Amino acid sequence: MKELVEGIAKQLVDRPDSVQVKVIESEHTSVIELTVDKEDMGKIIGREGKTVKAIRTILGAVGNKLKKRFVLEIVN
């Protein structure tokens, strides 16, 4: 999942070198912390949050298949 989120984020931002993904695992849930450059924050969130919502939808679909919950947090 880390590679998936990292790949999507790097394609969306102007500074792909600043993209960092950290995964915090627990038994049934994985929290994915995404860090991007301050100036790229708007590109990740998108207009009215549509981009981040789409990423979370993808994570939800994969999570259903793997029987695990994934939570995406955007850290500044």
Residue, then its C-alpha position, 0 to 999 in steps of 0.5 A: m500500500k505504501e508504494l501505491v500511495e507514494g506512486i499516486a502522490k508523486q504523479l500529482v505533485d510538482r516536487p516528487d522528491s519531497v513525498q514521504v509515506k509512513v505506514i503504522e500497522s495494527e492488527h486490523t488497520s493500517v494508518i498511512e501518513l503522507t507528507v508532501d511539500k507545503e506548496d503541493m498540499g493543495k494538489i494532494i487535497g484537490r478542489e473540495g477534497k476530491t483528489v484525497k477522497a479518490i485516493r481514500t476510495i482506492l484504499g478502501a477498495v483494496g482494503n475490502k479485498l484484503k479484509k483490512r482497513f486503511v486510513l490515509e492521513i495527510v501530515n504537514 
